[in-house]
Amino acid sequence: MNKTKKLSIADIYGKFGIFIILMATIIICAIISPTFLSVNNLMNVIRQNVTIGIIACGAQIVILSGEIDLSAGSITAFAGCFATMVHVATGNLVLGLLTGLLIGAAVGLINGVILTVCNIPSFIMTLATQQAARGAILAITKAKPITRLGDFTWFGQGYVGPIPVPIIIWVLVLILTGIMLNKMRFGRHIYAVGGNKVAAQAAGIKVKKVLTKCFTFSGLMSGLAGVVLMARVNSGQPNGAEGIEFDAITAVVIGGTSMSGGVGNIYGTIAGALFVGFLINIMTLLNVNAYYQQIVKGVIIALAVIIDVKVRNNSPK
């Protein structure tokens, strides 16, 4: 009897937990700051956290496949800085954007190829890329920001009517990710590989090819996030986006995507990204020290993983 009750609670949390948490967070934010629910403030908070949301889409694809990508923050800075350098040198907005996207995708492809060909754990491979990419962009820029971006800032500060461009970009990314996961064969393969690589291989799925595509997509999203971030802060920052991959992973995991792979959906990731953004905003409003903010986010990741394990263990076999 009690076991059935616990199972029911676990199922409810697995399906609706993040949305309940998100609503509670919004209510708390509204109590702390009466202007929080104003359209302008909500737009500003979301716009400031679009970078996390974009990276979270790439992180979710990788985590669904049963892997992890720790290099997203460094790729964001690496690709974003190159995008700004190309734009400053050429004045071509499209060329700057394409540079960021291609470099991000290329580094993600390198991650995927090396870890699948050499059978290196993704944790180790992406940790190495994290260090290498960050060191490379610091060396290339001599740790100095790239300035005078001109109209490049449109990607991070512009508007289409009343809607900020970064929010439009994130919505397009969410639609793309949702279609890929729910409507394409590639999406079904991601879930299959994350659920059981051996079974997926036996079913004829090219597991290494799927994983390579996952990491390439993650790199592409990091490259796009780099363009948006550098445009928003109006400079190419080689030290930018440091540790942002952990915020993205927090958003994905708290949104219900299992760290074991094979379980999760884009709606949970949207809610998770908004939750992380609002949480950061709340702690900033309360003047919480940055070090304590890191502790809070670390605890949240741990709790999300513990709950995920409990839900999976209590699910009917």
C-alpha positions as CSV (number, residue, x, y, z in Angstrom):
1,M,0.0,0.0,0.0
2,N,2.7,2.5,1.0
3,K,4.9,1.3,-1.9
4,T,2.0,2.2,-4.3
5,K,1.7,5.6,-2.8
6,K,5.5,6.3,-3.1
7,L,5.4,5.1,-6.7
8,S,2.5,7.5,-7.4
9,I,4.4,10.5,-6.0
10,A,7.5,9.5,-8.0
11,D,5.5,9.4,-11.2
12,I,3.8,12.7,-10.5
13,Y,7.2,14.4,-9.8
14,G,8.7,12.8,-12.9
15,K,6.0,14.3,-15.1
16,F,5.2,17.6,-13.4
17,G,7.9,18.3,-10.8
18,I,9.8,20.9,-12.7
19,F,6.7,22.8,-13.6
20,I,5.6,22.9,-10.0
21,I,9.1,24.1,-8.9
22,L,9.0,26.7,-11.7
23,M,5.6,28.1,-10.6
24,A,6.8,28.2,-7.0
25,T,10.0,30.1,-8.1
26,I,7.9,32.6,-10.0
27,I,5.6,33.2,-7.0
28,I,8.7,33.7,-4.7
29,C,10.3,36.1,-7.2
30,A,7.0,38.1,-7.4
31,I,6.8,38.4,-3.6
32,I,10.5,39.5,-3.4
33,S,10.1,42.0,-6.2
34,P,6.6,43.4,-7.1
35,T,7.9,44.4,-10.6
36,F,9.1,40.9,-11.3
37,L,6.0,39.9,-13.3
38,S,6.1,43.0,-15.5
39,V,6.5,42.1,-19.2
40,N,9.7,44.2,-19.5
41,N,11.3,42.6,-16.5
42,L,10.4,39.0,-17.6
43,M,11.7,39.8,-21.1
44,N,15.0,41.1,-19.6
45,V,15.5,38.1,-17.3
46,I,14.8,35.7,-20.1
47,R,17.0,37.6,-22.5
48,Q,19.9,37.5,-20.0
49,N,19.6,33.8,-19.7
50,V,19.1,32.9,-23.4
51,T,22.7,31.7,-23.6
52,I,22.0,29.1,-20.9
53,G,18.9,28.1,-22.7
54,I,20.6,27.6,-26.1
55,I,23.5,25.6,-24.6
56,A,20.9,23.5,-22.6
57,C,19.4,22.4,-25.9
58,G,22.7,21.0,-27.0
59,A,23.4,19.6,-23.6
60,Q,20.1,17.8,-23.5
61,I,20.8,16.0,-26.8
62,V,24.1,14.8,-25.5
63,I,22.7,13.7,-22.1
64,L,19.8,11.9,-23.7
65,S,22.4,9.8,-25.6
66,G,23.9,8.8,-22.2
67,E,27.0,11.1,-22.5
68,I,28.1,14.5,-21.1
69,D,29.6,17.6,-22.6
70,L,31.8,19.7,-20.2
71,S,33.3,21.8,-23.0
72,A,30.3,24.0,-23.9
73,G,31.4,27.1,-22.0
74,S,34.9,27.1,-23.5
75,I,33.5,26.4,-27.0
76,T,31.1,29.3,-26.4
77,A,34.0,31.7,-25.7
78,F,36.2,30.2,-28.4
79,A,33.6,30.4,-31.2
80,G,32.1,33.7,-30.0
81,C,35.4,35.5,-29.9
82,F,36.3,34.2,-33.4
83,A,32.9,35.4,-34.6
84,T,33.5,38.9,-33.3
85,M,37.0,39.0,-34.7
86,V,35.8,38.1,-38.2
87,H,33.0,40.7,-38.0
88,V,35.4,43.4,-36.8
89,A,37.8,42.5,-39.7
90,T,35.1,42.3,-42.5
91,G,32.1,44.2,-41.2
92,N,30.0,41.3,-42.5
93,L,27.3,40.4,-40.0
94,V,26.3,37.1,-41.7
95,L,30.0,36.0,-42.0
96,G,30.5,36.7,-38.3
97,L,27.5,34.6,-37.4
98,L,28.5,31.7,-39.7
99,T,32.0,31.8,-38.3
100,G,30.7,31.2,-34.8
101,L,28.3,28.4,-35.9
102,L,30.9,26.6,-38.0
103,I,33.7,26.8,-35.4
104,G,31.3,25.6,-32.6
105,A,30.1,22.7,-34.8
106,A,33.7,21.8,-35.8
107,V,34.9,21.6,-32.2
108,G,31.8,19.5,-31.3
109,L,32.6,17.2,-34.3
110,I,36.2,16.8,-33.1
111,N,34.8,15.8,-29.6
112,G,32.5,13.3,-31.2
113,V,34.9,11.7,-33.6
114,I,37.8,11.3,-31.1
115,L,35.7,10.0,-28.2
116,T,33.9,7.4,-30.5
117,V,37.0,6.3,-32.5
118,C,39.3,6.1,-29.5
119,N,36.5,5.0,-27.1
120,I,37.4,7.8,-24.6
121,P,34.8,8.6,-22.0
122,S,33.0,11.8,-22.9
123,F,33.7,13.2,-19.4
124,I,37.5,13.0,-20.1
125,M,37.3,14.0,-23.8
126,T,35.2,17.1,-23.2
127,L,37.2,18.1,-20.1
128,A,40.3,18.1,-22.3
129,T,38.5,20.2,-24.9
130,Q,37.3,22.5,-22.2
131,Q,40.9,23.3,-21.2
132,A,42.3,23.3,-24.7
133,A,39.7,25.6,-26.2
134,R,39.9,28.1,-23.3
135,G,43.7,28.2,-23.4
136,A,43.7,28.6,-27.2
137,I,41.3,31.6,-27.2
138,L,43.2,33.2,-24.3
139,A,46.5,32.8,-26.2
140,I,45.1,34.1,-29.5
141,T,43.5,37.2,-28.0
142,K,46.2,37.6,-25.3
143,A,43.4,37.6,-22.8
144,K,42.2,40.9,-24.2
145,P,38.5,41.6,-25.2
146,I,37.6,42.3,-28.8
147,T,35.8,45.6,-28.9
148,R,34.0,47.9,-31.5
149,L,31.5,45.3,-32.6
150,G,29.2,47.7,-34.3
151,D,26.0,46.2,-35.6
152,F,27.1,42.7,-34.4
153,T,25.4,43.6,-31.2
154,W,22.0,43.2,-32.9
155,F,22.2,39.4,-32.2
156,G,22.3,40.2,-28.4
157,Q,20.6,43.6,-28.1
158,G,18.4,44.0,-31.1
159,Y,14.6,43.8,-31.3
160,V,12.1,42.6,-33.9
161,G,9.1,44.7,-33.0
162,P,8.8,44.5,-29.3
163,I,10.5,41.1,-29.0
164,P,14.3,40.9,-28.2
165,V,16.3,39.1,-30.9
166,P,17.9,36.6,-28.4
167,I,14.5,35.4,-27.4
168,I,13.5,34.8,-31.0
169,I,16.7,32.9,-31.6
170,W,16.1,30.7,-28.5
171,V,12.5,30.0,-29.6
172,L,13.8,28.9,-33.0
173,V,16.4,26.7,-31.4
174,L,13.7,25.1,-29.2
175,I,11.5,24.4,-32.2
176,L,14.4,22.9,-34.0
177,T,15.4,20.7,-31.0
178,G,11.8,19.7,-30.5
179,I,11.3,18.6,-34.1
180,M,14.6,16.7,-34.1
181,L,13.6,14.8,-30.9
182,N,10.0,14.2,-31.7
183,K,9.6,14.1,-35.5
184,M,12.9,12.8,-36.9
185,R,14.5,9.3,-37.0
186,F,17.6,10.8,-35.5
187,G,15.7,11.7,-32.4
188,R,14.4,8.2,-32.0
189,H,17.9,6.9,-32.3
190,I,19.2,9.3,-29.6
191,Y,16.6,7.9,-27.2
192,A,17.5,4.3,-28.2
193,V,21.2,4.9,-27.8
194,G,20.7,6.6,-24.4
195,G,18.4,3.9,-23.2
196,N,20.7,1.0,-24.1
197,K,23.7,1.2,-26.4
198,V,24.1,-2.5,-26.8
199,A,20.4,-3.0,-27.8
200,A,20.6,0.0,-30.1
201,Q,23.6,-1.5,-31.8
202,A,21.9,-4.8,-32.2
203,A,18.9,-3.1,-33.7
204,G,21.1,-1.7,-36.5
205,I,21.6,1.8,-35.2
206,K,25.0,3.2,-35.9
207,V,25.7,4.3,-32.3
208,K,29.1,6.0,-33.0
209,K,27.5,8.0,-35.8
210,V,24.6,9.1,-33.5
211,L,27.0,10.1,-30.7
212,T,29.1,12.1,-33.2
213,K,26.1,14.0,-34.4
214,C,25.0,14.7,-30.8
215,F,28.3,16.3,-29.9
216,T,28.4,18.2,-33.2
217,F,24.9,19.6,-32.4
218,S,26.0,20.5,-28.9
219,G,29.0,22.4,-30.4
220,L,26.8,24.2,-32.9
221,M,24.5,25.4,-30.0
222,S,27.6,26.5,-28.1
223,G,28.8,28.5,-31.1
224,L,25.4,30.1,-31.5
225,A,25.3,30.9,-27.8
226,G,28.8,32.5,-28.2
227,V,27.5,34.8,-30.9
228,V,24.5,35.9,-28.7
229,L,26.5,36.3,-25.6
230,M,29.3,38.4,-27.1
231,A,26.7,40.5,-28.9
232,R,24.8,41.1,-25.7
233,V,27.9,42.2,-23.7
234,N,29.2,44.2,-26.7
235,S,32.6,42.6,-26.7
236,G,34.4,39.4,-27.5
237,Q,35.3,38.0,-24.0
238,P,37.9,35.2,-24.0
239,N,37.0,34.7,-20.3
240,G,33.3,34.7,-21.0
241,A,30.9,31.9,-20.4
242,E,33.1,30.3,-17.8
243,G,31.2,27.5,-16.0
244,I,28.0,28.1,-18.0
245,E,27.9,24.5,-19.1
246,F,27.1,23.6,-15.5
247,D,24.1,26.0,-15.5
248,A,23.0,24.4,-18.7
249,I,23.4,20.9,-17.3
250,T,21.5,22.0,-14.2
251,A,18.6,23.2,-16.4
252,V,18.5,19.9,-18.3
253,V,18.7,17.6,-15.3
254,I,16.3,19.6,-13.2
255,G,14.0,19.6,-16.2
256,G,13.7,15.8,-16.0
257,T,16.3,14.5,-18.4
258,S,18.0,11.5,-16.9
259,M,21.7,11.6,-16.5
260,S,21.6,7.9,-17.5
261,G,20.2,8.8,-20.9
262,G,17.1,7.9,-22.8
263,V,14.6,9.9,-20.7
264,G,13.6,13.5,-21.1
265,N,11.8,16.0,-23.3
266,I,12.3,19.6,-24.6
267,Y,9.4,21.0,-22.4
268,G,11.2,20.0,-19.2
269,T,14.4,21.7,-20.5
270,I,12.5,24.9,-21.3
271,A,11.1,24.9,-17.7
272,G,14.5,24.0,-16.3
273,A,16.3,26.8,-18.2
274,L,13.7,29.3,-17.0
275,F,14.0,28.0,-13.4
276,V,17.8,28.5,-13.5
277,G,17.4,32.0,-14.9
278,F,14.8,33.0,-12.3
279,L,16.9,31.4,-9.5
280,I,20.0,33.4,-10.5
281,N,17.8,36.5,-10.6
282,I,16.3,35.8,-7.2
283,M,19.8,35.3,-5.6
284,T,21.0,38.5,-7.3
285,L,18.0,40.4,-5.9
286,L,18.8,39.1,-2.5
287,N,22.5,40.0,-2.9
288,V,23.6,36.4,-2.4
289,N,27.4,36.1,-2.7
290,A,28.5,34.5,-6.0
291,Y,30.3,31.7,-4.1
292,Y,27.1,30.8,-2.3
293,Q,25.2,30.9,-5.6
294,Q,27.6,28.1,-6.8
295,I,26.8,26.1,-3.7
296,V,23.1,26.4,-4.3
297,K,23.4,25.3,-7.9
298,G,25.6,22.4,-7.0
299,V,23.1,21.2,-4.4
300,I,20.3,21.5,-6.9
301,I,22.2,19.3,-9.4
302,A,22.8,16.7,-6.7
303,L,19.1,16.7,-5.6
304,A,17.9,16.4,-9.2
305,V,20.2,13.4,-9.8
306,I,19.1,11.8,-6.6
307,I,15.4,12.3,-7.4
308,D,16.0,10.9,-11.0
309,V,17.6,7.8,-9.5
310,K,14.7,7.3,-7.1
311,V,12.1,7.8,-9.8
312,R,13.9,5.3,-12.1
313,N,14.2,2.7,-9.3
314,N,10.6,3.1,-8.3
315,S,9.3,2.9,-11.9
316,P,7.5,-0.3,-12.9
317,K,9.8,-2.6,-14.7
